[in-house]
Amino acid sequence: MEKKDNMPLWVFLAFSSINTRKGALILIWSCVIFTVYCFPWSLYITDQEWIKQIFLIDDWSWLPMMIPMVLWYYLSLRWIDKNKAWEV
């Protein structure tokens, strides 16, 4: 993505190497899925052994980092859409 004159730095940094809206949506949905994965499911669902084998995260350390990241990407996408900053 090429930086426009009116584009804030936080928007440019979010998608500096992504040139299409589809690529940005793939990034956002990947982060959303990883955020759901980062919830410590194994602490709350203890009767299912397969939960402990699939969801390896057993603390809250990743979730507080992922939520602001998803929000940042979403707000950046919204800014780019409102200002028609995607390259054609």
PDB file as gemmi writes it, atoms N, CA and C in Angstrom:
CRYST1    1.000    1.000    1.000  90.00  90.00  90.00 P 1                      
ATOM      1  N   MET A   1       0.840  -1.158   0.000  1.00  0.00           N  
ATOM      2  CA  MET A   1       0.000   0.000   0.000  1.00  0.00           C  
ATOM      3  C   MET A   1       0.892   1.230   0.000  1.00  0.00           C  
ATOM      4  N   GLU A   2       0.483   2.188  -0.778  1.00  0.00           N  
ATOM      5  CA  GLU A   2       1.214   3.441  -0.856  1.00  0.00           C  
ATOM      6  C   GLU A   2       0.600   4.446   0.118  1.00  0.00           C  
ATOM      7  N   LYS A   3       1.448   5.137   0.870  1.00  0.00           N  
ATOM      8  CA  LYS A   3       0.952   6.094   1.868  1.00  0.00           C  
ATOM      9  C   LYS A   3       0.436   7.350   1.178  1.00  0.00           C  
ATOM     10  N   LYS A   4      -0.803   7.696   1.494  1.00  0.00           N  
ATOM     11  CA  LYS A   4      -1.412   8.925   0.986  1.00  0.00           C  
ATOM     12  C   LYS A   4      -1.065  10.074   1.934  1.00  0.00           C  
ATOM     13  N   ASP A   5      -1.250  11.299   1.466  1.00  0.00           N  
ATOM     14  CA  ASP A   5      -0.910  12.464   2.286  1.00  0.00           C  
ATOM     15  C   ASP A   5      -1.756  12.570   3.547  1.00  0.00           C  
ATOM     16  N   ASN A   6      -3.033  12.222   3.442  1.00  0.00           N  
ATOM     17  CA  ASN A   6      -3.931  12.367   4.589  1.00  0.00           C  
ATOM     18  C   ASN A   6      -4.033  11.100   5.442  1.00  0.00           C  
ATOM     19  N   MET A   7      -3.269  10.078   5.119  1.00  0.00           N  
ATOM     20  CA  MET A   7      -3.359   8.803   5.833  1.00  0.00           C  
ATOM     21  C   MET A   7      -2.567   8.858   7.143  1.00  0.00           C  
ATOM     22  N   PRO A   8      -3.213   8.530   8.257  1.00  0.00           N  
ATOM     23  CA  PRO A   8      -2.480   8.487   9.533  1.00  0.00           C  
ATOM     24  C   PRO A   8      -1.452   7.359   9.536  1.00  0.00           C  
ATOM     25  N   LEU A   9      -0.427   7.540  10.320  1.00  0.00           N  
ATOM     26  CA  LEU A   9       0.644   6.547  10.382  1.00  0.00           C  
ATOM     27  C   LEU A   9       0.133   5.203  10.889  1.00  0.00           C  
ATOM     28  N   TRP A  10      -0.781   5.201  11.856  1.00  0.00           N  
ATOM     29  CA  TRP A  10      -1.286   3.949  12.421  1.00  0.00           C  
ATOM     30  C   TRP A  10      -2.059   3.131  11.380  1.00  0.00           C  
ATOM     31  N   VAL A  11      -2.697   3.799  10.427  1.00  0.00           N  
ATOM     32  CA  VAL A  11      -3.393   3.092   9.351  1.00  0.00           C  
ATOM     33  C   VAL A  11      -2.378   2.516   8.368  1.00  0.00           C  
ATOM     34  N   PHE A  12      -1.392   3.311   8.009  1.00  0.00           N  
ATOM     35  CA  PHE A  12      -0.369   2.845   7.071  1.00  0.00           C  
ATOM     36  C   PHE A  12       0.395   1.652   7.636  1.00  0.00           C  
ATOM     37  N   LEU A  13       0.735   1.702   8.915  1.00  0.00           N  
ATOM     38  CA  LEU A  13       1.490   0.598   9.514  1.00  0.00           C  
ATOM     39  C   LEU A  13       0.676  -0.689   9.591  1.00  0.00           C  
ATOM     40  N   ALA A  14      -0.629  -0.578   9.701  1.00  0.00           N  
ATOM     41  CA  ALA A  14      -1.470  -1.773   9.790  1.00  0.00           C  
ATOM     42  C   ALA A  14      -1.433  -2.572   8.489  1.00  0.00           C  
ATOM     43  N   PHE A  15      -1.478  -1.885   7.367  1.00  0.00           N  
ATOM     44  CA  PHE A  15      -1.576  -2.574   6.072  1.00  0.00           C  
ATOM     45  C   PHE A  15      -0.488  -2.144   5.100  1.00  0.00           C  
ATOM     46  N   SER A  16       0.697  -1.879   5.577  1.00  0.00           N  
ATOM     47  CA  SER A  16       1.757  -1.373   4.702  1.00  0.00           C  
ATOM     48  C   SER A  16       2.179  -2.366   3.625  1.00  0.00           C  
ATOM     49  N   SER A  17       2.058  -3.645   3.884  1.00  0.00           N  
ATOM     50  CA  SER A  17       2.459  -4.633   2.882  1.00  0.00           C  
ATOM     51  C   SER A  17       1.267  -5.347   2.248  1.00  0.00           C  
ATOM     52  N   ILE A  18       0.067  -4.858   2.481  1.00  0.00           N  
ATOM     53  CA  ILE A  18      -1.140  -5.456   1.915  1.00  0.00           C  
ATOM     54  C   ILE A  18      -1.731  -4.463   0.916  1.00  0.00           C  
ATOM     55  N   ASN A  19      -1.959  -4.924  -0.305  1.00  0.00           N  
ATOM     56  CA  ASN A  19      -2.396  -4.015  -1.361  1.00  0.00           C  
ATOM     57  C   ASN A  19      -3.879  -4.090  -1.689  1.00  0.00           C  
ATOM     58  N   THR A  20      -4.574  -5.081  -1.181  1.00  0.00           N  
ATOM     59  CA  THR A  20      -5.982  -5.232  -1.533  1.00  0.00           C  
ATOM     60  C   THR A  20      -6.849  -5.328  -0.280  1.00  0.00           C  
ATOM     61  N   ARG A  21      -8.110  -5.014  -0.463  1.00  0.00           N  
ATOM     62  CA  ARG A  21      -9.069  -5.129   0.637  1.00  0.00           C  
ATOM     63  C   ARG A  21      -9.256  -6.592   1.028  1.00  0.00           C  
ATOM     64  N   LYS A  22      -9.229  -7.469   0.042  1.00  0.00           N  
ATOM     65  CA  LYS A  22      -9.374  -8.904   0.316  1.00  0.00           C  
ATOM     66  C   LYS A  22      -8.230  -9.401   1.202  1.00  0.00           C  
ATOM     67  N   GLY A  23      -7.025  -8.955   0.931  1.00  0.00           N  
ATOM     68  CA  GLY A  23      -5.884  -9.326   1.771  1.00  0.00           C  
ATOM     69  C   GLY A  23      -6.030  -8.816   3.192  1.00  0.00           C  
ATOM     70  N   ALA A  24      -6.557  -7.599   3.332  1.00  0.00           N  
ATOM     71  CA  ALA A  24      -6.780  -7.038   4.663  1.00  0.00           C  
ATOM     72  C   ALA A  24      -7.851  -7.834   5.406  1.00  0.00           C  
ATOM     73  N   LEU A  25      -8.906  -8.230   4.705  1.00  0.00           N  
ATOM     74  CA  LEU A  25      -9.954  -9.033   5.351  1.00  0.00           C  
ATOM     75  C   LEU A  25      -9.435 -10.401   5.776  1.00  0.00           C  
ATOM     76  N   ILE A  26      -8.579 -10.996   4.966  1.00  0.00           N  
ATOM     77  CA  ILE A  26      -7.980 -12.285   5.341  1.00  0.00           C  
ATOM     78  C   ILE A  26      -7.143 -12.121   6.606  1.00  0.00           C  
ATOM     79  N   LEU A  27      -6.372 -11.036   6.679  1.00  0.00           N  
ATOM     80  CA  LEU A  27      -5.571 -10.769   7.877  1.00  0.00           C  
ATOM     81  C   LEU A  27      -6.456 -10.578   9.102  1.00  0.00           C  
ATOM     82  N   ILE A  28      -7.524  -9.808   8.958  1.00  0.00           N  
ATOM     83  CA  ILE A  28      -8.412  -9.542  10.095  1.00  0.00           C  
ATOM     84  C   ILE A  28      -9.090 -10.819  10.557  1.00  0.00           C  
ATOM     85  N   TRP A  29      -9.622 -11.609   9.641  1.00  0.00           N  
ATOM     86  CA  TRP A  29     -10.298 -12.850  10.038  1.00  0.00           C  
ATOM     87  C   TRP A  29      -9.324 -13.868  10.628  1.00  0.00           C  
ATOM     88  N   SER A  30      -8.093 -13.890  10.142  1.00  0.00           N  
ATOM     89  CA  SER A  30      -7.083 -14.769  10.746  1.00  0.00           C  
ATOM     90  C   SER A  30      -6.804 -14.359  12.188  1.00  0.00           C  
ATOM     91  N   CYS A  31      -6.734 -13.052  12.420  1.00  0.00           N  
ATOM     92  CA  CYS A  31      -6.515 -12.563  13.782  1.00  0.00           C  
ATOM     93  C   CYS A  31      -7.709 -12.849  14.683  1.00  0.00           C  
ATOM     94  N   VAL A  32      -8.911 -12.749  14.146  1.00  0.00           N  
ATOM     95  CA  VAL A  32     -10.106 -13.065  14.937  1.00  0.00           C  
ATOM     96  C   VAL A  32     -10.095 -14.540  15.337  1.00  0.00           C  
ATOM     97  N   ILE A  33      -9.775 -15.404  14.401  1.00  0.00           N  
ATOM     98  CA  ILE A  33      -9.723 -16.844  14.700  1.00  0.00           C  
ATOM     99  C   ILE A  33      -8.638 -17.136  15.736  1.00  0.00           C  
ATOM    100  N   PHE A  34      -7.488 -16.518  15.597  1.00  0.00           N  
ATOM    101  CA  PHE A  34      -6.424 -16.738  16.573  1.00  0.00           C  
ATOM    102  C   PHE A  34      -6.797 -16.168  17.935  1.00  0.00           C  
ATOM    103  N   THR A  35      -7.550 -15.066  17.951  1.00  0.00           N  
ATOM    104  CA  THR A  35      -8.008 -14.493  19.219  1.00  0.00           C  
ATOM    105  C   THR A  35      -8.931 -15.465  19.943  1.00  0.00           C  
ATOM    106  N   VAL A  36      -9.829 -16.093  19.210  1.00  0.00           N  
ATOM    107  CA  VAL A  36     -10.714 -17.103  19.814  1.00  0.00           C  
ATOM    108  C   VAL A  36      -9.886 -18.281  20.321  1.00  0.00           C  
ATOM    109  N   TYR A  37      -8.866 -18.670  19.568  1.00  0.00           N  
ATOM    110  CA  TYR A  37      -7.987 -19.758  19.999  1.00  0.00           C  
ATOM    111  C   TYR A  37      -7.240 -19.382  21.281  1.00  0.00           C  
ATOM    112  N   CYS A  38      -6.900 -18.105  21.448  1.00  0.00           N  
ATOM    113  CA  CYS A  38      -6.117 -17.661  22.605  1.00  0.00           C  
ATOM    114  C   CYS A  38      -6.901 -17.649  23.909  1.00  0.00           C  
ATOM    115  N   PHE A  39      -8.199 -17.782  23.842  1.00  0.00           N  
ATOM    116  CA  PHE A  39      -8.974 -17.896  25.075  1.00  0.00           C  
ATOM    117  C   PHE A  39      -8.561 -19.191  25.778  1.00  0.00           C  
ATOM    118  N   PRO A  40      -8.328 -19.172  27.077  1.00  0.00           N  
ATOM    119  CA  PRO A  40      -7.859 -20.386  27.766  1.00  0.00           C  
ATOM    120  C   PRO A  40      -8.983 -21.410  27.979  1.00  0.00           C  
ATOM    121  N   TRP A  41      -9.389 -22.036  26.913  1.00  0.00           N  
ATOM    122  CA  TRP A  41     -10.506 -22.994  26.957  1.00  0.00           C  
ATOM    123  C   TRP A  41     -10.235 -24.153  27.906  1.00  0.00           C  
ATOM    124  N   SER A  42      -8.994 -24.579  27.985  1.00  0.00           N  
ATOM    125  CA  SER A  42      -8.685 -25.747  28.817  1.00  0.00           C  
ATOM    126  C   SER A  42      -8.870 -25.479  30.317  1.00  0.00           C  
ATOM    127  N   LEU A  43      -8.932 -24.234  30.715  1.00  0.00           N  
ATOM    128  CA  LEU A  43      -9.189 -23.928  32.126  1.00  0.00           C  
ATOM    129  C   LEU A  43     -10.661 -24.083  32.486  1.00  0.00           C  
ATOM    130  N   TYR A  44     -11.531 -23.954  31.507  1.00  0.00           N  
ATOM    131  CA  TYR A  44     -12.969 -23.959  31.772  1.00  0.00           C  
ATOM    132  C   TYR A  44     -13.677 -25.229  31.319  1.00  0.00           C  
ATOM    133  N   ILE A  45     -13.128 -25.909  30.349  1.00  0.00           N  
ATOM    134  CA  ILE A  45     -13.714 -27.177  29.891  1.00  0.00           C  
ATOM    135  C   ILE A  45     -12.733 -28.276  30.281  1.00  0.00           C  
ATOM    136  N   THR A  46     -12.930 -28.804  31.465  1.00  0.00           N  
ATOM    137  CA  THR A  46     -11.964 -29.762  32.007  1.00  0.00           C  
ATOM    138  C   THR A  46     -12.355 -31.211  31.778  1.00  0.00           C  
ATOM    139  N   ASP A  47     -13.610 -31.471  31.424  1.00  0.00           N  
ATOM    140  CA  ASP A  47     -14.039 -32.857  31.274  1.00  0.00           C  
ATOM    141  C   ASP A  47     -13.738 -33.436  29.890  1.00  0.00           C  
ATOM    142  N   GLN A  48     -13.313 -32.615  28.957  1.00  0.00           N  
ATOM    143  CA  GLN A  48     -12.985 -33.082  27.604  1.00  0.00           C  
ATOM    144  C   GLN A  48     -11.469 -33.074  27.408  1.00  0.00           C  
ATOM    145  N   GLU A  49     -10.892 -34.243  27.248  1.00  0.00           N  
ATOM    146  CA  GLU A  49      -9.438 -34.350  27.100  1.00  0.00           C  
ATOM    147  C   GLU A  49      -8.948 -33.772  25.773  1.00  0.00           C  
ATOM    148  N   TRP A  50      -9.761 -33.874  24.741  1.00  0.00           N  
ATOM    149  CA  TRP A  50      -9.335 -33.370  23.429  1.00  0.00           C  
ATOM    150  C   TRP A  50      -9.208 -31.844  23.421  1.00  0.00           C  
ATOM    151  N   ILE A  51      -9.915 -31.157  24.308  1.00  0.00           N  
ATOM    152  CA  ILE A  51      -9.784 -29.699  24.424  1.00  0.00           C  
ATOM    153  C   ILE A  51      -8.366 -29.343  24.873  1.00  0.00           C  
ATOM    154  N   LYS A  52      -7.839 -30.080  25.828  1.00  0.00           N  
ATOM    155  CA  LYS A  52      -6.481 -29.821  26.315  1.00  0.00           C  
ATOM    156  C   LYS A  52      -5.433 -30.129  25.254  1.00  0.00           C  
ATOM    157  N   GLN A  53      -5.734 -31.059  24.363  1.00  0.00           N  
ATOM    158  CA  GLN A  53      -4.775 -31.405  23.319  1.00  0.00           C  
ATOM    159  C   GLN A  53      -4.798 -30.419  22.161  1.00  0.00           C  
ATOM    160  N   ILE A  54      -5.946 -29.836  21.873  1.00  0.00           N  
ATOM    161  CA  ILE A  54      -6.055 -28.892  20.756  1.00  0.00           C  
ATOM    162  C   ILE A  54      -5.721 -27.470  21.193  1.00  0.00           C  
ATOM    163  N   PHE A  55      -6.295 -27.037  22.300  1.00  0.00           N  
ATOM    164  CA  PHE A  55      -6.071 -25.675  22.794  1.00  0.00           C  
ATOM    165  C   PHE A  55      -4.959 -25.704  23.827  1.00  0.00           C  
ATOM    166  N   LEU A  56      -3.756 -25.405  23.398  1.00  0.00           N  
ATOM    167  CA  LEU A  56      -2.584 -25.530  24.253  1.00  0.00           C  
ATOM    168  C   LEU A  56      -2.388 -24.344  25.183  1.00  0.00           C  
ATOM    169  N   ILE A  57      -3.057 -23.248  24.924  1.00  0.00           N  
ATOM    170  CA  ILE A  57      -2.894 -22.053  25.745  1.00  0.00           C  
ATOM    171  C   ILE A  57      -3.709 -22.222  27.028  1.00  0.00           C  
ATOM    172  N   ASP A  58      -3.028 -22.114  28.159  1.00  0.00           N  
ATOM    173  CA  ASP A  58      -3.717 -22.312  29.434  1.00  0.00           C  
ATOM    174  C   ASP A  58      -3.574 -21.114  30.375  1.00  0.00           C  
ATOM    175  N   ASP A  59      -3.327 -19.943  29.800  1.00  0.00           N  
ATOM    176  CA  ASP A  59      -3.309 -18.719  30.604  1.00  0.00           C  
ATOM    177  C   ASP A  59      -3.890 -17.566  29.775  1.00  0.00           C  
ATOM    178  N   TRP A  60      -3.980 -16.414  30.391  1.00  0.00           N  
ATOM    179  CA  TRP A  60      -4.622 -15.261  29.760  1.00  0.00           C  
ATOM    180  C   TRP A  60      -3.644 -14.337  29.052  1.00  0.00           C  
ATOM    181  N   SER A  61      -2.398 -14.702  28.909  1.00  0.00           N  
ATOM    182  CA  SER A  61      -1.378 -13.773  28.430  1.00  0.00           C  
ATOM    183  C   SER A  61      -1.563 -13.348  26.970  1.00  0.00           C  
ATOM    184  N   TRP A  62      -2.056 -14.224  26.109  1.00  0.00           N  
ATOM    185  CA  TRP A  62      -2.185 -13.880  24.691  1.00  0.00           C  
ATOM    186  C   TRP A  62      -3.451 -13.099  24.378  1.00  0.00           C  
ATOM    187  N   LEU A  63      -4.520 -13.373  25.044  1.00  0.00           N  
ATOM    188  CA  LEU A  63      -5.803 -12.741  24.735  1.00  0.00           C  
ATOM    189  C   LEU A  63      -5.770 -11.212  24.877  1.00  0.00           C  
ATOM    190  N   PRO A  64      -5.201 -10.648  25.935  1.00  0.00           N  
ATOM    191  CA  PRO A  64      -5.166  -9.178  26.032  1.00  0.00           C  
ATOM    192  C   PRO A  64      -4.335  -8.503  24.942  1.00  0.00           C  
ATOM    193  N   MET A  65      -3.437  -9.237  24.307  1.00  0.00           N  
ATOM    194  CA  MET A  65      -2.669  -8.669  23.199  1.00  0.00           C  
ATOM    195  C   MET A  65      -3.427  -8.756  21.887  1.00  0.00           C  
ATOM    196  N   MET A  66      -4.186  -9.805  21.719  1.00  0.00           N  
ATOM    197  CA  MET A  66      -4.860 -10.031  20.440  1.00  0.00           C  
ATOM    198  C   MET A  66      -6.083  -9.136  20.251  1.00  0.00           C  
ATOM    199  N   ILE A  67      -6.816  -8.844  21.294  1.00  0.00           N  
ATOM    200  CA  ILE A  67      -8.031  -8.026  21.164  1.00  0.00           C  
ATOM    201  C   ILE A  67      -7.714  -6.623  20.645  1.00  0.00           C  
ATOM    202  N   PRO A  68      -6.731  -5.896  21.200  1.00  0.00           N  
ATOM    203  CA  PRO A  68      -6.411  -4.584  20.622  1.00  0.00           C  
ATOM    204  C   PRO A  68      -5.879  -4.672  19.187  1.00  0.00           C  
ATOM    205  N   MET A  69      -5.182  -5.760  18.867  1.00  0.00           N  
ATOM    206  CA  MET A  69      -4.661  -5.912  17.509  1.00  0.00           C  
ATOM    207  C   MET A  69      -5.798  -6.052  16.497  1.00  0.00           C  
ATOM    208  N   VAL A  70      -6.788  -6.860  16.822  1.00  0.00           N  
ATOM    209  CA  VAL A  70      -7.945  -7.010  15.932  1.00  0.00           C  
ATOM    210  C   VAL A  70      -8.679  -5.683  15.805  1.00  0.00           C  
ATOM    211  N   LEU A  71      -8.830  -4.981  16.898  1.00  0.00           N  
ATOM    212  CA  LEU A  71      -9.487  -3.671  16.868  1.00  0.00           C  
ATOM    213  C   LEU A  71      -8.706  -2.684  16.003  1.00  0.00           C  
ATOM    214  N   TRP A  72      -7.396  -2.676  16.119  1.00  0.00           N  
ATOM    215  CA  TRP A  72      -6.537  -1.802  15.307  1.00  0.00           C  
ATOM    216  C   TRP A  72      -6.706  -2.102  13.826  1.00  0.00           C  
ATOM    217  N   TYR A  73      -6.660  -3.377  13.446  1.00  0.00           N  
ATOM    218  CA  TYR A  73      -6.839  -3.741  12.042  1.00  0.00           C  
ATOM    219  C   TYR A  73      -8.230  -3.361  11.542  1.00  0.00           C  
ATOM    220  N   TYR A  74      -9.242  -3.590  12.359  1.00  0.00           N  
ATOM    221  CA  TYR A  74     -10.609  -3.251  11.958  1.00  0.00           C  
ATOM    222  C   TYR A  74     -10.765  -1.745  11.752  1.00  0.00           C  
ATOM    223  N   LEU A  75     -10.269  -0.939  12.686  1.00  0.00           N  
ATOM    224  CA  LEU A  75     -10.380   0.513  12.562  1.00  0.00           C  
ATOM    225  C   LEU A  75      -9.566   1.035  11.379  1.00  0.00           C  
ATOM    226  N   SER A  76      -8.435   0.426  11.119  1.00  0.00           N  
ATOM    227  CA  SER A  76      -7.639   0.808   9.946  1.00  0.00           C  
ATOM    228  C   SER A  76      -8.376   0.494   8.656  1.00  0.00           C  
ATOM    229  N   LEU A  77      -8.987  -0.670   8.591  1.00  0.00           N  
ATOM    230  CA  LEU A  77      -9.770  -1.032   7.403  1.00  0.00           C  
ATOM    231  C   LEU A  77     -10.934  -0.068   7.220  1.00  0.00           C  
ATOM    232  N   ARG A  78     -11.583   0.285   8.304  1.00  0.00           N  
ATOM    233  CA  ARG A  78     -12.702   1.219   8.217  1.00  0.00           C  
ATOM    234  C   ARG A  78     -12.246   2.596   7.734  1.00  0.00           C  
ATOM    235  N   TRP A  79     -11.091   3.055   8.202  1.00  0.00           N  
ATOM    236  CA  TRP A  79     -10.570   4.340   7.744  1.00  0.00           C  
ATOM    237  C   TRP A  79     -10.255   4.295   6.250  1.00  0.00           C  
ATOM    238  N   ILE A  80      -9.616   3.230   5.813  1.00  0.00           N  
ATOM    239  CA  ILE A  80      -9.255   3.113   4.398  1.00  0.00           C  
ATOM    240  C   ILE A  80     -10.503   3.049   3.535  1.00  0.00           C  
ATOM    241  N   ASP A  81     -11.521   2.313   3.975  1.00  0.00           N  
ATOM    242  CA  ASP A  81     -12.763   2.236   3.207  1.00  0.00           C  
ATOM    243  C   ASP A  81     -13.459   3.589   3.116  1.00  0.00           C  
ATOM    244  N   LYS A  82     -13.487   4.327   4.203  1.00  0.00           N  
ATOM    245  CA  LYS A  82     -14.155   5.635   4.197  1.00  0.00           C  
ATOM    246  C   LYS A  82     -13.425   6.646   3.310  1.00  0.00           C  
ATOM    247  N   ASN A  83     -12.119   6.534   3.238  1.00  0.00           N  
ATOM    248  CA  ASN A  83     -11.335   7.496   2.487  1.00  0.00           C  
ATOM    249  C   ASN A  83     -10.916   6.986   1.108  1.00  0.00           C  
ATOM    250  N   LYS A  84     -11.431   5.856   0.716  1.00  0.00           N  
ATOM    251  CA  LYS A  84     -11.175   5.270  -0.608  1.00  0.00           C  
ATOM    252  C   LYS A  84      -9.671   5.255  -0.922  1.00  0.00           C  
ATOM    253  N   ALA A  85      -8.916   4.679  -0.010  1.00  0.00           N  
ATOM    254  CA  ALA A  85      -7.439   4.688  -0.140  1.00  0.00           C  
ATOM    255  C   ALA A  85      -6.881   3.410  -0.758  1.00  0.00           C  
ATOM    256  N   TRP A  86      -7.729   2.445  -1.110  1.00  0.00           N  
ATOM    257  CA  TRP A  86      -7.217   1.241  -1.747  1.00  0.00           C  
ATOM    258  C   TRP A  86      -6.787   1.558  -3.163  1.00  0.00           C  
ATOM    259  N   GLU A  87      -5.673   0.956  -3.551  1.00  0.00           N  
ATOM    260  CA  GLU A  87      -5.197   1.131  -4.923  1.00  0.00           C  
ATOM    261  C   GLU A  87      -6.107   0.373  -5.871  1.00  0.00           C  
ATOM    262  N   VAL A  88      -6.332   0.927  -7.019  1.00  0.00           N  
ATOM    263  CA  VAL A  88      -7.238   0.293  -7.990  1.00  0.00           C  
ATOM    264  C   VAL A  88      -6.465  -0.590  -8.932  1.00  0.00           C  
TER     265      VAL A  88                                                      
END                                                                             
